[in-house]
Amino acid sequence: MINEIIQGIKSLEAFFPFFIVLLIAFGVYLLFGLGLRASKRALLQKAKTKKQIASIEAFSRIFKYAFLFLIIILISFYYSKSWTGLGLSIGLLSAALGWALQKPITGIAAWLMVVLKRPFSIGDRVIIGSVKGDVSDITLTHIYLKEVGGIILGEENSGRVIMVPNSILFEQNITNYNLQYEYVLDQVVLAITYESDLKEAVAICKEAVKVVKDRYFGAITKEAYIRNSFQTSGVNVSVRYLVLANRLQEISSYVTEEIFERVKNSQKVKFAYPHTEVVMKQNLK
């Protein structure tokens, strides 16, 4: 019995160097994580734009994963004692992982694409395939979107969060509302009768947008413009303006209310809507 205990202790002693190396590696990684977190916090305090914040978040993750990979390489080299053995070990490990983890590896490649090519950043409103939302986080495996629409119609957040696997980014169309500008084009359409004063209707629409712009400063930029078109029961007056992507629904609602009140008080502009009208003409013969 005593001999078996001694043999067991001796067998455990062979693993002590391995445990010590792992403990040292964990301590180094922990210290690096604390330093990285402090640096990230200091940089975020100095960041002034959404793009700068997204860059800090992305590169902090790159440094964290790169340092972890470096620790694994060094531990492997410590036990293999040669670069040849290390290369062979990494090659065999990569082949095995590549076969078993095709989707996760594709997801990591997609994450690198997002980090380096920047098709979108945190805070951007995007459409990935059939999913629309505001990007709230970009991780090694998933994109987190605050859903827009979904259980409701329109351009407002539903309250749900959608996790999109990175691996599908190579297979889906990606639409970014904010890639070039913070503003996107929106419109409100006013349908008026053929008997209405078109010039006054145009003036009403432009003035409504101006009032909303002055009331909600920063929501709309540049001057609104008009596009007209015929419809069955009248003329469509479309007022178009630039608006922040995350305020599309809100601002269009304010503009609609303003136009409605002005048309209701106008004597020359009337709403057009599908209806039947009977006209009785007197026969003069």
C-alpha positions in Angstrom: 0.0 0.0 0.0 2.8 2.4 0.9 4.7 1.5 -2.2 1.6 2.3 -4.3 1.2 5.7 -2.7 4.9 6.5 -3.3 4.6 5.4 -6.9 1.5 7.6 -7.2 3.3 10.6 -5.8 6.2 10.0 -8.1 3.9 9.9 -11.1 2.3 13.2 -10.1 5.7 14.8 -9.7 6.2 14.3 -13.5 3.3 16.7 -14.0 4.5 19.4 -11.6 6.6 21.2 -14.3 3.7 21.3 -16.6 1.4 22.7 -13.9 4.0 25.3 -13.0 4.4 26.4 -16.6 0.6 26.6 -17.0 0.4 28.7 -13.7 3.1 31.1 -15.0 1.4 31.4 -18.3 -1.9 32.1 -16.7 -0.3 34.8 -14.4 1.4 36.5 -17.4 -1.9 36.4 -19.4 -3.8 37.9 -16.4 -1.2 40.7 -16.0 -1.4 41.4 -19.7 -5.2 41.5 -19.6 -5.1 44.0 -16.7 -2.7 46.2 -18.5 -4.7 46.0 -21.8 -7.9 46.8 -19.9 -6.3 49.9 -18.3 -4.9 51.1 -21.6 -8.3 50.5 -23.3 -10.1 52.5 -20.6 -7.6 55.4 -21.0 -8.0 55.4 -24.8 -11.8 55.3 -24.6 -11.8 58.4 -22.4 -10.0 60.2 -25.1 -12.0 58.9 -28.0 -14.4 61.5 -29.5 -16.1 59.7 -32.4 -17.9 56.4 -32.9 -15.2 55.2 -35.3 -12.5 55.8 -32.8 -14.4 53.8 -30.1 -14.9 51.0 -32.6 -11.2 50.9 -33.5 -10.1 50.8 -29.9 -12.6 47.9 -29.2 -11.4 46.0 -32.3 -7.7 46.3 -31.7 -7.9 45.5 -28.0 -9.4 42.2 -29.0 -6.7 41.6 -31.6 -4.0 42.2 -29.0 -5.7 39.9 -26.5 -6.1 37.0 -29.0 -2.6 37.5 -30.4 -1.0 37.4 -27.0 -2.9 34.2 -26.1 -1.8 32.6 -29.3 1.8 33.6 -28.6 1.7 32.0 -25.1 0.4 28.8 -26.7 3.3 28.8 -29.2 5.9 29.4 -26.5 4.5 26.6 -24.3 4.6 24.2 -27.3 8.1 25.3 -28.1 9.2 24.7 -24.5 8.1 21.1 -24.6 9.1 20.3 -28.2 12.6 21.9 -27.7 12.9 22.5 -31.5 11.3 24.6 -34.1 10.9 21.6 -36.4 8.9 19.7 -33.8 7.0 22.9 -33.0 6.1 23.4 -36.7 5.0 19.8 -37.1 2.9 20.0 -34.0 1.2 23.2 -35.1 0.7 21.7 -38.6 -1.0 18.6 -37.3 -3.0 20.6 -34.8 -4.1 23.1 -37.5 -5.2 20.3 -39.9 -7.2 18.6 -37.2 -8.8 21.8 -36.1 -9.5 22.9 -39.7 -11.4 19.7 -40.4 -13.4 19.7 -37.1 -13.9 23.5 -36.8 -14.6 24.7 -40.3 -17.5 27.0 -39.4 -15.7 28.6 -36.4 -12.5 29.1 -38.4 -14.6 30.7 -41.2 -16.1 32.9 -38.5 -12.7 33.9 -37.3 -11.7 34.8 -40.8 -14.8 36.8 -41.2 -14.0 38.6 -37.9 -10.6 39.5 -39.2 -12.3 40.8 -42.4 -14.6 43.0 -40.3 -11.7 44.3 -38.2 -9.4 45.0 -41.1 -11.8 46.0 -43.9 -14.3 47.7 -41.7 -17.5 47.1 -43.6 -19.3 48.2 -40.5 -18.5 49.4 -36.9 -20.2 49.3 -33.5 -23.1 51.7 -33.7 -23.8 51.3 -37.4 -27.2 50.3 -38.7 -26.8 47.3 -41.0 -28.8 44.7 -42.9 -27.1 41.3 -43.0 -29.1 39.0 -45.3 -32.7 39.4 -44.0 -31.7 40.7 -40.5 -31.7 44.4 -39.8 -30.2 46.0 -36.6 -27.7 48.3 -34.9 -24.3 46.7 -34.3 -23.8 46.5 -30.5 -20.8 44.2 -30.3 -18.3 42.4 -32.6 -16.9 39.2 -31.1 -14.7 36.5 -32.5 -17.7 34.3 -33.3 -20.8 36.5 -33.5 -22.1 39.9 -34.5 -24.6 41.3 -31.9 -27.4 43.3 -33.5 -30.1 45.3 -31.6 -32.9 44.3 -33.9 -34.7 47.0 -36.0 -38.2 46.1 -37.1 -38.8 42.4 -36.6 -41.9 42.2 -34.5 -42.8 45.8 -35.4 -43.0 47.6 -38.7 -40.6 50.4 -39.4 -37.1 51.6 -38.5 -37.2 51.4 -34.7 -35.5 49.0 -32.2 -37.7 46.1 -31.2 -35.8 45.5 -27.9 -34.5 42.1 -29.1 -30.9 41.2 -29.7 -29.9 39.0 -32.7 -26.6 37.1 -32.7 -25.4 36.7 -36.3 -22.7 34.0 -36.8 -19.6 35.6 -38.4 -19.3 32.6 -40.7 -22.3 33.8 -42.8 -20.8 37.2 -43.6 -19.0 35.7 -46.6 -22.4 34.4 -47.9 -24.8 37.3 -47.3 -25.2 40.8 -48.7 -24.3 43.5 -46.2 -26.0 46.8 -46.3 -24.6 49.6 -44.1 -26.6 52.7 -43.5 -23.6 54.6 -42.1 -20.5 53.5 -44.1 -20.1 56.8 -45.9 -22.3 59.3 -43.9 -24.1 59.5 -40.6 -27.2 60.5 -42.5 -29.5 58.7 -44.9 -32.3 59.9 -47.3 -35.9 59.6 -46.1 -39.2 60.9 -47.4 -42.8 61.6 -46.5 -45.4 61.4 -49.2 -48.4 63.8 -49.3 -51.2 62.8 -51.7 -53.2 65.8 -52.9 -56.2 66.1 -55.2 -55.9 67.4 -58.7 -57.9 70.5 -57.7 -55.3 71.4 -55.0 -52.7 74.2 -55.4 -49.5 72.2 -56.1 -47.2 75.1 -55.3 -48.7 75.6 -51.9 -48.5 71.9 -51.2 -44.8 72.0 -52.0 -44.3 75.0 -49.7 -46.2 73.2 -46.9 -44.0 70.1 -47.2 -40.7 72.2 -47.2 -41.8 74.4 -44.3 -42.9 71.3 -42.3 -39.4 69.8 -42.7 -37.8 73.1 -41.7 -39.9 73.4 -38.6 -39.0 69.9 -37.5 -35.3 70.6 -38.2 -35.4 73.7 -36.0 -37.2 71.9 -33.3 -35.0 68.8 -33.3 -31.6 70.3 -34.0 -29.1 67.9 -35.6 -31.7 65.4 -36.7 -32.0 66.7 -40.2 -29.3 68.3 -42.3 -29.3 70.2 -45.6 -32.4 71.6 -47.3 -35.3 69.3 -48.2 -36.3 68.9 -51.8 -39.5 67.8 -53.6 -40.3 65.1 -56.1 -43.8 65.0 -57.6 -45.7 62.2 -59.4 -49.2 61.4 -60.6 -51.4 58.8 -59.0 -54.9 57.6 -59.8 -56.7 60.0 -57.5 -54.3 63.0 -57.4 -50.7 64.0 -57.2 -48.0 62.6 -54.8 -45.8 65.3 -53.3 -42.7 63.6 -51.9 -40.6 65.7 -49.6 -37.1 64.2 -49.2 -34.5 65.0 -46.6 -31.4 63.7 -44.9 -31.8 62.3 -41.4 -29.8 60.3 -38.8 -30.2 56.6 -39.5 -31.3 55.7 -36.0 -34.0 58.5 -36.0 -35.7 57.6 -39.3 -39.1 56.6 -37.9 -39.1 59.3 -35.2 -38.4 62.2 -37.6 -40.7 61.0 -40.4 -43.5 60.9 -37.8 -42.9 64.5 -36.7 -42.8 65.6 -40.4 -46.0 63.8 -41.1 -47.8 65.4 -38.1 -46.6 68.9 -39.2 -47.7 68.4 -42.8 -51.1 67.0 -41.6 -51.8 70.1 -39.4 -50.8 72.5 -42.2 -52.9 70.8 -44.9 -55.9 70.7 -42.5 -55.7 74.5 -42.1 -55.2 75.2 -45.8 -58.0 76.2 -48.1 -56.1 75.4 -51.3 -54.7 71.9 -50.5 -56.8 68.9 -49.9 -55.9 65.3 -49.2 -56.5 62.8 -52.0 -57.8 59.3 -51.1 -59.6 56.6 -53.0 -63.4 57.4 -53.1 -66.3 57.5 -55.5 -67.8 60.8 -56.6 -71.1 61.1 -58.5 -71.4 64.2 -60.7 -74.9 65.2 -61.8 -74.9 67.4 -65.0 -78.0 69.2 -66.2 -79.1 68.7 -69.7 -79.5 72.1 -71.3 -81.3 70.9 -74.4 
